[in-house]
Amino acid sequence: MTGKEIRALRRKLDWTQVAMAEAIGVTSNTVARWERGEMAISEPAARLLKKIAAEHKDGLKEH
């Protein structure tokens, strides 16, 4: 997942960086760094975000 994809998912979920971080067990600073492309997302975290996206697919809001 790219930083842009992570940010887009977070916005579609209507989550803050803090909420996303808490949902996947990382810090909000980590989420911010992923979004800015300063740090690559780990494979386990990417899988978890994809699972969350799939579970919330019908409830995602459009931005």
PDB file of N, CA, C and O in Angstrom:
ATOM      1  N   MET A   1       0.847  -1.186   0.000  1.00  0.00           N
ATOM      2  CA  MET A   1       0.000   0.000   0.000  1.00  0.00           C
ATOM      3  C   MET A   1       0.885   1.238   0.000  1.00  0.00           C
ATOM      4  O   MET A   1       1.906   1.298   0.685  1.00  0.00           O
ATOM      5  N   THR A   2       0.470   2.214  -0.778  1.00  0.00           N
ATOM      6  CA  THR A   2       1.201   3.478  -0.798  1.00  0.00           C
ATOM      7  C   THR A   2       0.639   4.417   0.261  1.00  0.00           C
ATOM      8  O   THR A   2      -0.429   4.177   0.823  1.00  0.00           O
ATOM      9  N   GLY A   3       1.370   5.477   0.518  1.00  0.00           N
ATOM     10  CA  GLY A   3       0.895   6.483   1.457  1.00  0.00           C
ATOM     11  C   GLY A   3      -0.429   7.089   1.028  1.00  0.00           C
ATOM     12  O   GLY A   3      -1.306   7.337   1.855  1.00  0.00           O
ATOM     13  N   LYS A   4      -0.570   7.327  -0.272  1.00  0.00           N
ATOM     14  CA  LYS A   4      -1.826   7.889  -0.788  1.00  0.00           C
ATOM     15  C   LYS A   4      -2.983   6.923  -0.582  1.00  0.00           C
ATOM     16  O   LYS A   4      -4.094   7.343  -0.259  1.00  0.00           O
ATOM     17  N   GLU A   5      -2.730   5.634  -0.765  1.00  0.00           N
ATOM     18  CA  GLU A   5      -3.777   4.633  -0.557  1.00  0.00           C
ATOM     19  C   GLU A   5      -4.172   4.554   0.913  1.00  0.00           C
ATOM     20  O   GLU A   5      -5.351   4.413   1.238  1.00  0.00           O
ATOM     21  N   ILE A   6      -3.192   4.645   1.792  1.00  0.00           N
ATOM     22  CA  ILE A   6      -3.476   4.600   3.230  1.00  0.00           C
ATOM     23  C   ILE A   6      -4.311   5.806   3.632  1.00  0.00           C
ATOM     24  O   ILE A   6      -5.300   5.666   4.351  1.00  0.00           O
ATOM     25  N   ARG A   7      -3.919   6.990   3.172  1.00  0.00           N
ATOM     26  CA  ARG A   7      -4.672   8.201   3.484  1.00  0.00           C
ATOM     27  C   ARG A   7      -6.089   8.125   2.915  1.00  0.00           C
ATOM     28  O   ARG A   7      -7.048   8.501   3.590  1.00  0.00           O
ATOM     29  N   ALA A   8      -6.226   7.646   1.690  1.00  0.00           N
ATOM     30  CA  ALA A   8      -7.551   7.533   1.076  1.00  0.00           C
ATOM     31  C   ALA A   8      -8.433   6.575   1.870  1.00  0.00           C
ATOM     32  O   ALA A   8      -9.607   6.864   2.104  1.00  0.00           O
ATOM     33  N   LEU A   9      -7.879   5.443   2.284  1.00  0.00           N
ATOM     34  CA  LEU A   9      -8.644   4.491   3.082  1.00  0.00           C
ATOM     35  C   LEU A   9      -9.060   5.117   4.402  1.00  0.00           C
ATOM     36  O   LEU A   9     -10.212   4.997   4.816  1.00  0.00           O
ATOM     37  N   ARG A  10      -8.129   5.779   5.056  1.00  0.00           N
ATOM     38  CA  ARG A  10      -8.439   6.401   6.348  1.00  0.00           C
ATOM     39  C   ARG A  10      -9.554   7.423   6.197  1.00  0.00           C
ATOM     40  O   ARG A  10     -10.458   7.485   7.031  1.00  0.00           O
ATOM     41  N   ARG A  11      -9.497   8.217   5.150  1.00  0.00           N
ATOM     42  CA  ARG A  11     -10.533   9.230   4.934  1.00  0.00           C
ATOM     43  C   ARG A  11     -11.876   8.589   4.602  1.00  0.00           C
ATOM     44  O   ARG A  11     -12.919   9.056   5.059  1.00  0.00           O
ATOM     45  N   LYS A  12     -11.851   7.524   3.811  1.00  0.00           N
ATOM     46  CA  LYS A  12     -13.107   6.835   3.494  1.00  0.00           C
ATOM     47  C   LYS A  12     -13.727   6.216   4.737  1.00  0.00           C
ATOM     48  O   LYS A  12     -14.950   6.141   4.855  1.00  0.00           O
ATOM     49  N   LEU A  13     -12.887   5.776   5.657  1.00  0.00           N
ATOM     50  CA  LEU A  13     -13.386   5.230   6.919  1.00  0.00           C
ATOM     51  C   LEU A  13     -13.811   6.335   7.878  1.00  0.00           C
ATOM     52  O   LEU A  13     -14.430   6.071   8.909  1.00  0.00           O
ATOM     53  N   ASP A  14     -13.474   7.576   7.530  1.00  0.00           N
ATOM     54  CA  ASP A  14     -13.737   8.744   8.371  1.00  0.00           C
ATOM     55  C   ASP A  14     -13.022   8.607   9.715  1.00  0.00           C
ATOM     56  O   ASP A  14     -13.582   8.908  10.769  1.00  0.00           O
ATOM     57  N   TRP A  15     -11.772   8.145   9.650  1.00  0.00           N
ATOM     58  CA  TRP A  15     -10.943   7.962  10.830  1.00  0.00           C
ATOM     59  C   TRP A  15      -9.858   9.024  10.888  1.00  0.00           C
ATOM     60  O   TRP A  15      -9.386   9.510   9.860  1.00  0.00           O
ATOM     61  N   THR A  16      -9.474   9.371  12.103  1.00  0.00           N
ATOM     62  CA  THR A  16      -8.283  10.194  12.302  1.00  0.00           C
ATOM     63  C   THR A  16      -7.069   9.274  12.219  1.00  0.00           C
ATOM     64  O   THR A  16      -7.203   8.050  12.200  1.00  0.00           O
ATOM     65  N   GLN A  17      -5.891   9.876  12.171  1.00  0.00           N
ATOM     66  CA  GLN A  17      -4.675   9.062  12.217  1.00  0.00           C
ATOM     67  C   GLN A  17      -4.603   8.300  13.533  1.00  0.00           C
ATOM     68  O   GLN A  17      -4.137   7.161  13.572  1.00  0.00           O
ATOM     69  N   VAL A  18      -5.060   8.923  14.600  1.00  0.00           N
ATOM     70  CA  VAL A  18      -5.061   8.267  15.917  1.00  0.00           C
ATOM     71  C   VAL A  18      -5.978   7.044  15.898  1.00  0.00           C
ATOM     72  O   VAL A  18      -5.600   5.980  16.389  1.00  0.00           O
ATOM     73  N   ALA A  19      -7.179   7.188  15.335  1.00  0.00           N
ATOM     74  CA  ALA A  19      -8.126   6.070  15.285  1.00  0.00           C
ATOM     75  C   ALA A  19      -7.573   4.912  14.463  1.00  0.00           C
ATOM     76  O   ALA A  19      -7.688   3.752  14.859  1.00  0.00           O
ATOM     77  N   MET A  20      -6.968   5.230  13.312  1.00  0.00           N
ATOM     78  CA  MET A  20      -6.389   4.171  12.482  1.00  0.00           C
ATOM     79  C   MET A  20      -5.249   3.487  13.227  1.00  0.00           C
ATOM     80  O   MET A  20      -5.138   2.261  13.219  1.00  0.00           O
ATOM     81  N   ALA A  21      -4.411   4.280  13.864  1.00  0.00           N
ATOM     82  CA  ALA A  21      -3.280   3.725  14.602  1.00  0.00           C
ATOM     83  C   ALA A  21      -3.758   2.776  15.697  1.00  0.00           C
ATOM     84  O   ALA A  21      -3.211   1.685  15.860  1.00  0.00           O
ATOM     85  N   GLU A  22      -4.769   3.187  16.442  1.00  0.00           N
ATOM     86  CA  GLU A  22      -5.294   2.345  17.515  1.00  0.00           C
ATOM     87  C   GLU A  22      -5.894   1.058  16.964  1.00  0.00           C
ATOM     88  O   GLU A  22      -5.774   0.002  17.584  1.00  0.00           O
ATOM     89  N   ALA A  23      -6.538   1.140  15.803  1.00  0.00           N
ATOM     90  CA  ALA A  23      -7.181  -0.033  15.209  1.00  0.00           C
ATOM     91  C   ALA A  23      -6.179  -1.099  14.789  1.00  0.00           C
ATOM     92  O   ALA A  23      -6.493  -2.289  14.796  1.00  0.00           O
ATOM     93  N   ILE A  24      -4.966  -0.672  14.421  1.00  0.00           N
ATOM     94  CA  ILE A  24      -3.991  -1.656  13.935  1.00  0.00           C
ATOM     95  C   ILE A  24      -2.782  -1.817  14.852  1.00  0.00           C
ATOM     96  O   ILE A  24      -1.870  -2.585  14.545  1.00  0.00           O
ATOM     97  N   GLY A  25      -2.771  -1.103  15.967  1.00  0.00           N
ATOM     98  CA  GLY A  25      -1.724  -1.307  16.964  1.00  0.00           C
ATOM     99  C   GLY A  25      -0.392  -0.643  16.669  1.00  0.00           C
ATOM    100  O   GLY A  25       0.667  -1.188  16.983  1.00  0.00           O
ATOM    101  N   VAL A  26      -0.449   0.545  16.059  1.00  0.00           N
ATOM    102  CA  VAL A  26       0.767   1.328  15.830  1.00  0.00           C
ATOM    103  C   VAL A  26       0.530   2.726  16.394  1.00  0.00           C
ATOM    104  O   VAL A  26      -0.558   3.018  16.891  1.00  0.00           O
ATOM    105  N   THR A  27       1.529   3.580  16.321  1.00  0.00           N
ATOM    106  CA  THR A  27       1.354   4.950  16.795  1.00  0.00           C
ATOM    107  C   THR A  27       0.791   5.823  15.681  1.00  0.00           C
ATOM    108  O   THR A  27       0.893   5.487  14.501  1.00  0.00           O
ATOM    109  N   SER A  28       0.200   6.938  16.067  1.00  0.00           N
ATOM    110  CA  SER A  28      -0.313   7.874  15.062  1.00  0.00           C
ATOM    111  C   SER A  28       0.831   8.462  14.247  1.00  0.00           C
ATOM    112  O   SER A  28       0.652   8.807  13.079  1.00  0.00           O
ATOM    113  N   ASN A  29       2.000   8.577  14.858  1.00  0.00           N
ATOM    114  CA  ASN A  29       3.174   9.053  14.128  1.00  0.00           C
ATOM    115  C   ASN A  29       3.545   8.082  13.004  1.00  0.00           C
ATOM    116  O   ASN A  29       3.961   8.504  11.925  1.00  0.00           O
ATOM    117  N   THR A  30       3.394   6.799  13.261  1.00  0.00           N
ATOM    118  CA  THR A  30       3.671   5.800  12.227  1.00  0.00           C
ATOM    119  C   THR A  30       2.711   5.967  11.056  1.00  0.00           C
ATOM    120  O   THR A  30       3.131   5.937   9.900  1.00  0.00           O
ATOM    121  N   VAL A  31       1.432   6.141  11.348  1.00  0.00           N
ATOM    122  CA  VAL A  31       0.444   6.348  10.280  1.00  0.00           C
ATOM    123  C   VAL A  31       0.796   7.596   9.479  1.00  0.00           C
ATOM    124  O   VAL A  31       0.745   7.579   8.249  1.00  0.00           O
ATOM    125  N   ALA A  32       1.149   8.669  10.162  1.00  0.00           N
ATOM    126  CA  ALA A  32       1.522   9.912   9.476  1.00  0.00           C
ATOM    127  C   ALA A  32       2.732   9.693   8.577  1.00  0.00           C
ATOM    128  O   ALA A  32       2.773  10.196   7.454  1.00  0.00           O
ATOM    129  N   ARG A  33       3.708   8.953   9.061  1.00  0.00           N
ATOM    130  CA  ARG A  33       4.918   8.696   8.262  1.00  0.00           C
ATOM    131  C   ARG A  33       4.601   7.824   7.048  1.00  0.00           C
ATOM    132  O   ARG A  33       5.174   8.029   5.977  1.00  0.00           O
ATOM    133  N   TRP A  34       3.702   6.857   7.198  1.00  0.00           N
ATOM    134  CA  TRP A  34       3.279   6.058   6.044  1.00  0.00           C
ATOM    135  C   TRP A  34       2.638   6.958   4.999  1.00  0.00           C
ATOM    136  O   TRP A  34       2.954   6.882   3.812  1.00  0.00           O
ATOM    137  N   GLU A  35       1.728   7.814   5.465  1.00  0.00           N
ATOM    138  CA  GLU A  35       0.994   8.680   4.543  1.00  0.00           C
ATOM    139  C   GLU A  35       1.917   9.641   3.804  1.00  0.00           C
ATOM    140  O   GLU A  35       1.679   9.956   2.638  1.00  0.00           O
ATOM    141  N   ARG A  36       2.947  10.098   4.463  1.00  0.00           N
ATOM    142  CA  ARG A  36       3.897  11.021   3.826  1.00  0.00           C
ATOM    143  C   ARG A  36       4.958  10.289   3.006  1.00  0.00           C
ATOM    144  O   ARG A  36       5.773  10.928   2.340  1.00  0.00           O
ATOM    145  N   GLY A  37       4.956   8.981   3.046  1.00  0.00           N
ATOM    146  CA  GLY A  37       5.925   8.199   2.297  1.00  0.00           C
ATOM    147  C   GLY A  37       7.298   8.165   2.931  1.00  0.00           C
ATOM    148  O   GLY A  37       8.284   7.841   2.268  1.00  0.00           O
ATOM    149  N   GLU A  38       7.373   8.497   4.208  1.00  0.00           N
ATOM    150  CA  GLU A  38       8.652   8.507   4.919  1.00  0.00           C
ATOM    151  C   GLU A  38       9.036   7.132   5.444  1.00  0.00           C
ATOM    152  O   GLU A  38      10.190   6.896   5.801  1.00  0.00           O
ATOM    153  N   MET A  39       8.071   6.235   5.488  1.00  0.00           N
ATOM    154  CA  MET A  39       8.315   4.908   6.034  1.00  0.00           C
ATOM    155  C   MET A  39       7.408   3.928   5.302  1.00  0.00           C
ATOM    156  O   MET A  39       6.230   4.211   5.084  1.00  0.00           O
ATOM    157  N   ALA A  40       7.946   2.794   4.927  1.00  0.00           N
ATOM    158  CA  ALA A  40       7.147   1.769   4.255  1.00  0.00           C
ATOM    159  C   ALA A  40       6.285   1.037   5.281  1.00  0.00           C
ATOM    160  O   ALA A  40       6.718   0.767   6.401  1.00  0.00           O
ATOM    161  N   ILE A  41       5.070   0.728   4.879  1.00  0.00           N
ATOM    162  CA  ILE A  41       4.186  -0.031   5.756  1.00  0.00           C
ATOM    163  C   ILE A  41       4.638  -1.490   5.767  1.00  0.00           C
ATOM    164  O   ILE A  41       5.036  -2.037   4.738  1.00  0.00           O
ATOM    165  N   SER A  42       4.571  -2.101   6.926  1.00  0.00           N
ATOM    166  CA  SER A  42       4.949  -3.510   7.030  1.00  0.00           C
ATOM    167  C   SER A  42       3.874  -4.368   6.367  1.00  0.00           C
ATOM    168  O   SER A  42       2.717  -3.963   6.259  1.00  0.00           O
ATOM    169  N   GLU A  43       4.268  -5.531   5.937  1.00  0.00           N
ATOM    170  CA  GLU A  43       3.311  -6.441   5.295  1.00  0.00           C
ATOM    171  C   GLU A  43       2.173  -6.821   6.240  1.00  0.00           C
ATOM    172  O   GLU A  43       1.020  -6.824   5.809  1.00  0.00           O
ATOM    173  N   PRO A  44       2.443  -7.146   7.521  1.00  0.00           N
ATOM    174  CA  PRO A  44       1.329  -7.463   8.426  1.00  0.00           C
ATOM    175  C   PRO A  44       0.355  -6.289   8.594  1.00  0.00           C
ATOM    176  O   PRO A  44      -0.858  -6.498   8.621  1.00  0.00           O
ATOM    177  N   ALA A  45       0.864  -5.073   8.705  1.00  0.00           N
ATOM    178  CA  ALA A  45      -0.010  -3.907   8.853  1.00  0.00           C
ATOM    179  C   ALA A  45      -0.814  -3.679   7.581  1.00  0.00           C
ATOM    180  O   ALA A  45      -1.993  -3.334   7.651  1.00  0.00           O
ATOM    181  N   ALA A  46      -0.199  -3.864   6.428  1.00  0.00           N
ATOM    182  CA  ALA A  46      -0.904  -3.699   5.154  1.00  0.00           C
ATOM    183  C   ALA A  46      -2.027  -4.728   5.037  1.00  0.00           C
ATOM    184  O   ALA A  46      -3.130  -4.397   4.602  1.00  0.00           O
ATOM    185  N   ARG A  47      -1.751  -5.970   5.423  1.00  0.00           N
ATOM    186  CA  ARG A  47      -2.794  -7.009   5.376  1.00  0.00           C
ATOM    187  C   ARG A  47      -3.953  -6.646   6.293  1.00  0.00           C
ATOM    188  O   ARG A  47      -5.117  -6.819   5.930  1.00  0.00           O
ATOM    189  N   LEU A  48      -3.633  -6.142   7.482  1.00  0.00           N
ATOM    190  CA  LEU A  48      -4.676  -5.765   8.430  1.00  0.00           C
ATOM    191  C   LEU A  48      -5.525  -4.622   7.885  1.00  0.00           C
ATOM    192  O   LEU A  48      -6.750  -4.648   8.007  1.00  0.00           O
ATOM    193  N   LEU A  49      -4.887  -3.620   7.285  1.00  0.00           N
ATOM    194  CA  LEU A  49      -5.645  -2.512   6.703  1.00  0.00           C
ATOM    195  C   LEU A  49      -6.536  -2.990   5.559  1.00  0.00           C
ATOM    196  O   LEU A  49      -7.668  -2.528   5.420  1.00  0.00           O
ATOM    197  N   LYS A  50      -6.036  -3.903   4.751  1.00  0.00           N
ATOM    198  CA  LYS A  50      -6.849  -4.446   3.653  1.00  0.00           C
ATOM    199  C   LYS A  50      -8.038  -5.220   4.198  1.00  0.00           C
ATOM    200  O   LYS A  50      -9.130  -5.165   3.632  1.00  0.00           O
ATOM    201  N   LYS A  51      -7.831  -5.944   5.300  1.00  0.00           N
ATOM    202  CA  LYS A  51      -8.926  -6.681   5.930  1.00  0.00           C
ATOM    203  C   LYS A  51      -9.969  -5.706   6.478  1.00  0.00           C
ATOM    204  O   LYS A  51     -11.169  -5.918   6.304  1.00  0.00           O
ATOM    205  N   ILE A  52      -9.517  -4.647   7.133  1.00  0.00           N
ATOM    206  CA  ILE A  52     -10.429  -3.632   7.660  1.00  0.00           C
ATOM    207  C   ILE A  52     -11.217  -2.998   6.520  1.00  0.00           C
ATOM    208  O   ILE A  52     -12.425  -2.794   6.636  1.00  0.00           O
ATOM    209  N   ALA A  53     -10.541  -2.689   5.425  1.00  0.00           N
ATOM    210  CA  ALA A  53     -11.208  -2.084   4.267  1.00  0.00           C
ATOM    211  C   ALA A  53     -12.287  -3.015   3.729  1.00  0.00           C
ATOM    212  O   ALA A  53     -13.386  -2.569   3.403  1.00  0.00           O
ATOM    213  N   ALA A  54     -11.979  -4.303   3.635  1.00  0.00           N
ATOM    214  CA  ALA A  54     -12.948  -5.271   3.124  1.00  0.00           C
ATOM    215  C   ALA A  54     -14.150  -5.384   4.058  1.00  0.00           C
ATOM    216  O   ALA A  54     -15.286  -5.492   3.597  1.00  0.00           O
ATOM    217  N   GLU A  55     -13.908  -5.360   5.361  1.00  0.00           N
ATOM    218  CA  GLU A  55     -14.993  -5.473   6.335  1.00  0.00           C
ATOM    219  C   GLU A  55     -15.896  -4.248   6.334  1.00  0.00           C
ATOM    220  O   GLU A  55     -17.082  -4.353   6.644  1.00  0.00           O
ATOM    221  N   HIS A  56     -15.345  -3.087   5.988  1.00  0.00           N
ATOM    222  CA  HIS A  56     -16.106  -1.846   6.001  1.00  0.00           C
ATOM    223  C   HIS A  56     -16.530  -1.410   4.599  1.00  0.00           C
ATOM    224  O   HIS A  56     -17.006  -0.290   4.413  1.00  0.00           O
ATOM    225  N   LYS A  57     -16.361  -2.280   3.628  1.00  0.00           N
ATOM    226  CA  LYS A  57     -16.580  -1.918   2.225  1.00  0.00           C
ATOM    227  C   LYS A  57     -17.919  -1.220   1.997  1.00  0.00           C
ATOM    228  O   LYS A  57     -17.965  -0.177   1.345  1.00  0.00           O
ATOM    229  N   ASP A  58     -18.989  -1.772   2.515  1.00  0.00           N
ATOM    230  CA  ASP A  58     -20.312  -1.200   2.277  1.00  0.00           C
ATOM    231  C   ASP A  58     -20.531   0.108   3.014  1.00  0.00           C
ATOM    232  O   ASP A  58     -21.344   0.932   2.597  1.00  0.00           O
ATOM    233  N   GLY A  59     -19.806   0.303   4.111  1.00  0.00           N
ATOM    234  CA  GLY A  59     -20.011   1.503   4.909  1.00  0.00           C
ATOM    235  C   GLY A  59     -19.035   2.626   4.641  1.00  0.00           C
ATOM    236  O   GLY A  59     -19.044   3.631   5.351  1.00  0.00           O
ATOM    237  N   LEU A  60     -18.184   2.478   3.624  1.00  0.00           N
ATOM    238  CA  LEU A  60     -17.196   3.520   3.338  1.00  0.00           C
ATOM    239  C   LEU A  60     -17.877   4.745   2.756  1.00  0.00           C
ATOM    240  O   LEU A  60     -18.725   4.638   1.870  1.00  0.00           O
ATOM    241  N   LYS A  61     -17.500   5.897   3.257  1.00  0.00           N
ATOM    242  CA  LYS A  61     -18.043   7.136   2.704  1.00  0.00           C
ATOM    243  C   LYS A  61     -17.122   7.635   1.608  1.00  0.00           C
ATOM    244  O   LYS A  61     -15.917   7.382   1.633  1.00  0.00           O
ATOM    245  N   GLU A  62     -17.684   8.335   0.662  1.00  0.00           N
ATOM    246  CA  GLU A  62     -16.908   8.867  -0.456  1.00  0.00           C
ATOM    247  C   GLU A  62     -16.385  10.245  -0.119  1.00  0.00           C
ATOM    248  O   GLU A  62     -17.093  11.060   0.473  1.00  0.00           O
ATOM    249  N   HIS A  63     -15.127  10.509  -0.503  1.00  0.00           N
ATOM    250  CA  HIS A  63     -14.514  11.836  -0.330  1.00  0.00           C
ATOM    251  C   HIS A  63     -14.156  12.386  -1.667  1.00  0.00           C
ATOM    252  O   HIS A  63     -13.628  13.494  -1.757  1.00  0.00           O
TER     253      HIS A  63
END
